[in-house]
Each structure stands twice: as C-alpha cells, then as structure tokens.
Amino acid sequence: MASYWRLLRKPALRSLLLGLALLGLGYGIVGVLMNLYFLALGYNSVWIGIFVAWGFAVAFLTALPVSRMVNRLGTRESVLWGIGVSAVALVGAVLFPSPAPLLLTLALLAVAQEGINIALGPLLMEQSEPEEREHLFAGQTAVSTGANAVGNLIGGGLPAAIALTLGTGGKDPQAYGYTLLLAAALALAALLPFSRLPRVEDHASALSVLPPEPLGLSHLLHDRLLMAFTLPAIVGGLGAGFFIPLLNVYLDLRYGASSGEIGFIFAWSAAFIALGSLFTGPLARKIGRVPTIVWVQAASLPFIVAFALSPTIWWAAAFYWIRSMLMNMANPVISLLMMDSFSPRRRATANAVTGMAWMLGSAAASPLAGLLMRHVSLTAPLWITLALYGLGTYLYYRFFWQQRLSS
C-alpha cells in the first residue's frame, strides 16, 4: 500500500486520479441508468440491443481517425475534448429521446468515450516514471471502478427519490433523465483536474511532424505483435457483448429488479473490481504479467455458470461480483503490457486497434443477445459468453505465455 501512497505525493498524479474519480462517478450513473431509461421510454430489448450495437459500431469506425487526433492534439487535450463531448451527448439523450436523435447523441457519446479510452493509457505513461507504472495502472482501475461504484449507487437510488418528489412511478423516464443530467455535470467537473495536468510539450509536436504511421489493413494484419493483442480483444468483445450491455435488462426481466437493486449490484461489482485491482500490481510483480492475466481470467469462468443458474437475484449478484473482480483484475495488466510493448508513437494506434476489435465483437453480439433473450431464453447469451471468455483466456496463454511474444 505504501507504493500507492507515494503516487499521491505527486500533484500531477493526484489531479489525474481526481479527474478519473469524477469521470467514474458520472459513468457509473450512466452504466446503471441508460438502458433502464430506454426501457422506461418504451423501447424493448431488441431496440436496446440496436442502440448498444450502434454505439459500438460508431466507435469502431472512428477509432483509427481518433487515434490520429490523439497523436496530433496530445493525450491531455484529447481527454478534455472527450469529456466535453460526452457531457453534451448525455444532455442530448435526455432532451431528444426519439430514435433518430438518440442515435445521433449515442454516436457522439461513443466517439467521445473512444477518444478518452485511446488517450488514457498513453497519458498514464507520459505522467509517470517506469517504476510507478505497475501501481499507477492498477490504482487508476481502483479509483475509476471505486467511483463507478458510488455512481452506480447514485444512479440506482436517486431516480426513485426524484420520482417520489415528482409524484410519478418508480420507473419514470423523467426521473431517469434528471439523474443522467447529474452524470453530465460530474463529467464536466472532471475537466478542471485534467486541465491541471502538466502538458508534455514535445509529445504532440514531435508526433505531428513525423510521417503518418501506416494504418492500412494489410499493414495492421501483418503486425504479429499487434494481432496477438487484437485477437483476444475481439473474442473478449464478443463475449462481453452477449453479457454486459444488457445485464441491467436481464436483471429487470428475470428477477424484476428495481433500479435501486440494479444500482446496488453494479456498485458492489465496481467495488469488488476496485478491491481486486489493488492486488493486481503486487501479483503481476510476483508471478509475472502474463500468468496474472491467464490465471485470473480462467478463475472467473466458473462464476459465469453459477450466475446463469442462480435461482434468486442475490445469489446471482454474489457470483457476478466475484466474476467481475477476477476478470477485470487482468485489465490493467493487459493495458500496461501493451503500452510497454509499443513505442510512444504507436501506443495510441495499438489502443485504437485493440479497442476497435473489442467493439467489433460487442457490436456484433449485442443485438444477437437481445434477440436471444427475447426469442430463446434469458440465459442463452450467458453460455455463449462462457465459451468466448474461455477462448480469449486461451489466446493470451497461446500468444504470450507459450510463444513469449511479449519479450
């Protein structure tokens, strides 16, 4: 724990973590409420699957242009841009809830979040020293998911209080809308600490005068190391797309869960992830980065089975919390492994390509998950997720542990 406290002594890292906390609060609210907001507006699970797939598809199509923008603007400026556009998109989703405007605002939100996601890993590298990074990447996950947990609780509980004040029902779209506006305000508040980060003066200028990095499909497909990160990402995205985007819909339809119960479940999931991430750095130092990735992901698989077979919502919640903690313990290690494997010039592109792969999988899976839930069974997508997560874990073992590509 002393290593984490040392990070907080640096003003830049304090500002960085504060900004991530505020952003995590806002995104925690959105994660609980957005699909429930759509349900309250009268959209069914098929429509919601389309909305989710649309967001992933837009992010996929814009990822490489956004990565070039990150290299030209700089990582800090790209995060600031992404935060501002995210807030505008959330306000738009509340003010214009019919299908066509929603598709536009969801596209804006997807591009903005993509910019933040692509820039964040390189930003962490720029703002830290090599000996700090193992703990910084883990600490970033802990802070973001811990704030997410609080946001989940706010998103789960506040709509009921607003609905009571308005004299409407417990699943009132107006109450959900006001809570989403709070999420937009929290995102805007994150602009201040991120704007205080020291700008790495030579980053954007140095990268902008270099010839553009080859981004043709043939060039990317022949990059063996990049593909070793990309294939597990697309498989993991498929698995997540069958499970995560419609999880709140699943809990609503299978167990009749309220927004408060769903918010509580999401909050504790984020808390478990935050707790697990604190042990990620020490574990990776002890047994190695790749063994950490493989073992924690493999350990999460039985809990998907238990989740699918759970007879009550609270048994399902407990198994979901453990699964989330174990699976997500791998994420900061994967991110650091990838950032260390590529030169500064290529980090944004690597983030973009693996992000595209993950989103391609999720975009393909989300509408199928909605159809399976509606026409086959609510649990059918979970069994597909189990198989895909197992394959993704094997690919990390095959590419990095067995072949030692990371060296």
N, C-alpha and C positions, 0 to 999 in steps of 0.2 A: 504493500500500500504506500510505502514511502516514495516509490517511484512516481506514483500518481500525484502525490502532494507536491513533488518537485516540479511537475508540469505546471501547476497552478501558480508558481512563483514568477513565471514569465508573463508579462502583461499581454503579449500577443496571443498566447495560448488561452489565457483567461477570457479575452474577448472572443476568441474563436469558439470556445466551449459555451459561453453565454449565448452567442448567436445561434448555435446549434440547439441549445435548450429551448429558446423562444420559438425557433422554427419547428422543433419537435412537438411543442405544445399545440401549435396550430395544426400540424399534420396529424397529430393524434386525434383531434376533434374530427377532422375530415375523414380519417380512416374509419371511424365508427359510424359517422352520420351520412356520408354521401349516398351510399346505396339505399339506406333507410329513407333518406329524403326522396329518392326516386320512387321507392315503393309508396310512400305517403302521397306522392303526386299522382299515383295510379299506374305507374309503369310496372310490368310484370318481369319475371326473372329473365325471359328471353331479351326484352328490351335492355335490361340492365347489363346482361352479357354483351350486347352490342355496344353499349356505352363504354364498357370496360375495354373491349377489343379495339374500339375506335381510338381511345387514348393511347393504347399500346402501339397501334399501327402508326399514328401520327409521330409518336416519339421515335419509333423505328426508322421512319422515312427521313426524319430530320436530324438523326444522331450525328452523322458524319459532317454535315454543314455546321451543326452546333459545335462539334469538336474543333473545327477550324476557327470558329468565332472565339472559342475559349483561348486558343493559341494566339489570336490577334489581340483580343481585349485584355487578356490576363485572367488569372483564376479568380482573384478577389472581385474584379469588376463583373465577371460572368455570374458569380454567385449573387451579387447585388441586383443585377439585371433579372435573374431568375426569380428572386424573392418578390420584386416589384410586380412582375407579370403574373406570378401566382396569386397575389392578393387581388389584382384586377379580375382575374379569371373567376375566383371564388365569388366576388361580388356579382359578376355577370351571371353565374349559375343561379344565384338567388333571385335576381331581378328579372331574368328571362328564362322561365322554366319549360317552355315548349321545346319540342325535339330539335328543330333546326338551330336555334340559338344555343341550346345546351351542347350540341355537337361542336359549335364554334368555341364556346368557353372551355369545354373539355380539351379541345385541341391546344388552346393557349396554355392551359394548365400543364398538359403533357410536355410541351416544348420547354416551358419554364423549369419544370422539375428535372427534365433531361439536362438542361444547362447546369443546374446545381449539382446533379449527380456526377456529370462528367468532370466538372471543375473541382469537386471536393477532394478527391484523392490527391491530385497534383497540388492543391492548396495546402493540404496537410504536410506533404513532403517539403514544400517551399518554406513553411513556417516553423519547421522543426529541424533538429540535428539528428544524424543517423542513430545515435544511441537512445534517443527519445521515442523513436517511431513505433516500436513494438507496443509500448504502453499508450502512446497517443492514439493510434488507430483503435485499440481496444477501448480506451477512455472515451473516444468520440462515439463509439457504438453505445457505451453505457449511458452517456449523457443524453444522446438522441433518443434512445429507447426508454430511458427513465422519464424524460419529458413527455415522450409519447404516452407513457402510462398515465401520467397526470392528465394529459389531453384527452385520453380515452375516457377517464372518469368524468371530466367536464362534459365531453360530448355525449356521454351516456346519461348523465343526471340533469344537466341544465335544461334540455328541451321539456322535460316533464314540469320543471318549475315554471318555465315560461308559459307552457300550455295552461297551467293552473292559474297563472296571472291573467291570461287572455280569456279564460273560461272555456277553452276548447278541449278536445280529446287528447289522450296521451301520445298519439302518433300523428300530431298535427304538422303539416308541412311548413306552416308559418313559424312555428317554434323551432323546427329544424333549421329554417332559413336564418333566423336571428342568430342561432348558435354558429352557423357557418360564417356569418359576418364577423363574429368574435375571432374565429380562426384566421380570417383575413387580417384583422387588426394585429394579432400576435405575430403573423408573418412580417407585417410592416415594421413592427417593433424590432425585429431581428436585424433590420437594416443598420441600426446605429452601431452595435458591437462589430458587425462585419466591416463597416466603413472605417473603423478604428484600426484594423489590421494594417501593419506596415506593407506597403506595396513593394514587391520585388521588382526593382526598377528595370533590371535587364531582362526579365522574363519575356514580356510581350514584345518589347522592341527587338530582342535578339531573335525570337522565333519568327517575327514578322518579316525580317529581311532574308531569312533562309528560303530557298526554293520550296514550293509546296511539297509536302510529303506525298508520295504516290498512294492514292486511295482507290485505285481501280480494283474491281472484284477479283481479277486474276492475281494481282499483286498480293492482296489480302489473303486469298485462299492458299497461296504458296508460302505464306509466312508460318512455318511449322510451330513456332512457339506461340504465336497469336492464336492459331487454331486450337492448340492444346488448352487454352483458356476459354475459347469460344464454344467448342462442342459441349463441354459440361454446362456452360451457361444456357445454351438453347434447350438442352434436356431439362435443366432445372427450371427454366422459364415455363416450359410445357407443364411440368409437374405442379408448379405454383399456380399456373393459370387455371388448372382444374380444381384448385382448393381455396386459395387465399382470397381472390377478388369477391367471390360470392359467399364467403364464410358467414358474414352477418345475415345474409338472406337465408342460408342453410339453418342457422340457429333460430331465426324467426319462424321459418316454415316447419322445421322438425320439432322444435320444443316450445314454440310460441313465446320466444324470449322477448322481453321488452327492451327498449333502447338502453335503459339503465343496466339491465343484466348483461347486455352485449358490451356496453362500455366497460363494465366491471371486468368481464372476461378478457377483453382486449387490453385493459390496463394492467392486469396481472400478468398477461402474456408478455407485455413490454417490460414489466418489472423483472420477470424471470430472465428475459434476454439481457437486460442490463446487468443483472447479477452474474449471469454466465460469462458475459464479455469481460468482466473484471479478472476472471481466471484464464482468459484466452492467452494473454501475453506471457504469463509465467509458464503455462502449459506448452506453448509453442517454443519457448526457450529451452524447456526441459527435454521434450521428445522430438522437437523439430516441427516446422510449419506444415509440411505435407502430411505426416502422420496425424497431426492435430486435426486437419481438415477431414481426413478419411474416417478417423475413429469417431469424432463427434457426430458426423452426418450419419454414419452407419448405426450408431446408438439411437438415433432419433426414429428410425424406421418402425420398430415395434409399436411405438406410441401412436402412429397413424392408424394401425389396425385397431388398437384399443379405443381410439377416438371414434372410429366408424361404428364400433359395436356397442358403444356406451348407451345404456337404457335411459339415463337421465342427463339433464344439461350439466349438472355439476361434476359428474364423472367425466363427461366429455371435456369440460373445461380443464379439469386437472390433467388429463392426458394431453390436451392441446398445449397447456403451459409448458410441460416437460419437453414435448416435441419441439416447440418453438425455441426454447432455451438451447437445446442441443444442436439443432440445425443451424441456428443463427450464430452460434459460437464460431463457426467456420468463416463467417463473412469478413471480419476484419483481417483475418489471416490471409484469406484469398486476395483481398484488396492490397495488402502490403506486399505479398508475394508477387503480384502483378506489377505494382509500381516499382519494385526493386528489380524486376526482370527487364524493364524497358528504360531507354534513355529519356531524359526530361522532354525532349521533342516529341516522343512517341507515346507518352503517358495518356494524354487526352484522347488520342486515337484508339489506344488499347481499351480505355474506359468506354469509349463510344461503341466500338465494335462488339465488345462483350455485352454491353448494355443493350445494343440492338438485337443480339442473339437471344438474350433473356426476354426482351419484349416481343420478339417474333414468336417465340414459344408461347408466351402468355396471351398474345393477341389471338393466336390460333386456337388456344384451349378455352378461353373464357366463354365465347358463345356456345361452344360444344358443351361446356359444363352446364350452362343454363338450359340447353335442350335436354341433356341427360337428366337433370334434376326435375324437369317438367314432364318428360315422357318415359323415363325408365325408372329411376329411383333417386332419392336424395343422396344416397351414399355411393352411387355408381362412380362419380368423378373421383372419389377418395381412393378407390382401388387402382385407378389409372395413375394417380399421384404417387402411390406407394411404389409401383413398378418404375416410374420415371425417376423418382428420387434415388432408388436403388441403382439404376443405371448411371445416373450422374455421379454418385459416390464411386462407383467402379471406374469411371473415366478418370477421375482425379488420381486414383490409385494407379491406373494403367499408364497415364501420361507423365505423372510427376514422381511417383514413388518408384515404379518399376523402371521407367526409362531415364529418370533423373534429368528431365529436360530443364528443371529449374536451375540446375548448376551450369 
